[in-house]
Amino acid sequence: MLRALIILVPLALTIFAFIDCLNTPENEVKHLPKVAWVFIILLFWVVGPIVWIAAGKTRTAAAGGRRRRTTWVAPDDNPDFLKSLKDEETKRREKGTGPEDTPPPATP
């Protein structure tokens, strides 16, 4: 069992680092071009993945150890979307048309 772990752990680490390197955008790769990192990971399959994880990619942690979201998750979290809903409601009230003025849909 121990012999299998000696082979499987570095192999799993190599596969993880290889996929991580391929999925990393070019602007987040540090020190070397992405192609060079791929060759290092594959040729030096014990040391290469460790070096990639330690120094090959820009990793930033936000406060609290969590990554900050750069995009809105849902429309109700977007203040611009909420403002547009309020503006539409205000326009409807000014016109005198609203949800209560529209007839209910006919049921078959």
N, C-alpha and C positions, 0 to 999 in steps of 0.2 A: 504493500500500500504506500509506503514512504517513497519507493522508487517511482511510482506513478505520479505522486505529488511533485517530485523534483522536476518532472517533465511538464505536467499539466499547468502548474502555477505560472511558470514563465511563458508558456504557450498562450494561456488565457490573457496574461498581461500584454503580450505582443499583439494579440488580436484586438484587445480593447484600445491600445495606443494607436494601432494602425487605423481603425475605424474612426477614432477621435481625430486623428490627424487629417484624414480625408474629409471629415465633416466640418473642420474648422475653416472659417473664411481666411483668405490670404492675408487680409490686413490684421488678423489677430495672431499670426505666426511670428515668433521672435527669433532673432539671431541668424537664421538660415532660410533659404527658400523652402517652400512646402515639399517640393520634389526631393530635396536633400534630406529632409526629415523622414520622408517615407523610406528612402534607402537606408538611413541610419537605423530606423526601427526594424526593418526586415533583415539587414545584414548582421547587426549586433543584437540578436533577439533576446538577450538577457539584460544588457546595459542600455540599449537603445530606447526601449519603452520607458525605462525609469528616467532617463535624461529628458525624453519628450514631456513626460508628466511634470517633471521638476522645472524645466527651463524652456520648453519649446513653445508654450502657448501663453498668451496674455490672460491671466485669471484675475478678476477683480471681485472682491467681496464687498457688499454694501454693509451698512450698519446692521449689527445683529447677526452677521454671518449669512444673511440671505441676499439673493440677487434682487435688485430693484427691477420692477417691470418698466419697460420702455414704451409699451403700448397699452391701450385700454383693454380690459378683459371683457367687459360687457357694456352695452350702450348706457345702462343706468349709472355707470361709473364715469362717463364722459360728460364733463360740465358743459361743453359746447352743444352736445346732443340734448341735454336737459333744457338748456336755454332755448334751443330751437323749438322744443315742445311747448314751452311757456309762451313763446312768441306766436306760435300757431294758435294756441288757445286764446290769446288776447285778440288776434285778428278775427277769430270766429265770433267772439263776444261782441266786438265792434260792429260786425256785419249783422249780428242778430241771428246767426245760424250756429247751431251747436249740435251736439249729439242728441239732445232731447227733441230737436226739430226734425230730425230725419226719421222716416217711418221704419218700423222694424222689418227685417227681411221676411219674405213670405216663406212659410213652411210648406213643403209638399205633402 
